[in-house]
Amino acid sequence: MDFMKNMFAAILVAVVVISAPAGFNVDAANCAISRSEARKLMSQQGLISAGQAARIAAQKASGRVINARLCKSGSQYYYSVNVTLSSGGGNKLKSLRVNARSGTVY
């Protein structure tokens, strides 16, 4: 059953990535930051951790976090957090951005 849940979540994430909203420049955001680089940036730039961003997003969306990735757009750092929402009998995926400095969700 866990395999099916994980497979479903992976498919949902792929759908979200493929269907990025109009006007969102995927090339402008770099979400390929390694964990070791993220740790270094957290220390140097005073960023919150992925765990903190995940807790903030889960509370805001009232859901379960699938993943949280540190991204950079221009000079700004943020976490891209994917959350599953279990409401109305079906699972929905919500993608949130959490400011990596302030923890603000936008």
N, C-alpha and C positions, 0 to 999 in steps of 0.2 A: 504494500500500500504506500509506503514511503517513497518507493521508486516512482510510482505513478504521480504522487504529489510533486516530487522534484521534476519529473518530466513535464508535467503541466506548467509548473512555474517557469521552467526554461523556455517553453514554447511561448508563454505570455511575455517574457522578457524579450524574446526575439521579435515578436509582433510589435512591441513598443518601440524597439530600436529601429525596425524597418519603417514604421509609420510615424516618424518624428513629426511634430506639428509644423505646419507651414510657417516659414519665417524663422525657424530655428536652424541656425547654421551649425551642422554637426562638425564640420571641419574646424570651426573656430574654437571648439572645446576639446581639450586634451584630457581624456579619461584613461589614458594608458600609463598612469603613474604607478610604479611598482610599490610594493609594501615597504621595502627598505627606503626608497626615496620618500614615501609618505611620512615615515617615522622621522626622517631627517627634516622634512619641511615642517612637521608639527613642532619640532624643537626650535628650529630657526625662525619660523614665521608666527609662532604662537597659535597654531591651529588646534581645534578640538579634534578628538580621535574619531575614528570611524564608528566605534562603539557608542560614543556620545551622540553622534549624528543619527545613528540607527535608533537609539532610544527616543530622541526628539521626534523623529519622523513617525515612529510607531505610535507614540502618544498622540501626535497631531492627526494622524490618519485613522487611529483606532484599528490597527491591523498588525500583521506579522511581517517583519522585514525579511526580504529575500537576499538582498545584498546592498552594500554601500561602497561606492567607489569615489576616491578623491579625484577631482577634475580641476582643470584650470582653464579659464576663459579670459584672455587678456592678462591683466595682473591680478585677477580675482580667483580665489580658490573656493570651491564648493564641493559638497558631497552629493552625488546622484544616488538617491536611495529608492529602491523598488520595494513596495509594500503590497501584500495581498490583503484584500478586504473580503471578509466572509459575511455577506449580508444578502438577504433575500434569497437564500438557497443556492447562490452561485458564487464563484470566486471571481473577483475583479482585481486587476493590477493597477496600482497607482504609482506614478513616478513623482518623487518630490526632490526639490533642491534645498539643501541645507547649507547656509553660509558657513564656511569652515572657520571663520573667525568669531562670529557672533552667535551662531547657532540658530539664527532666524530662518524660518521656512518660507520659501517663496516659490 
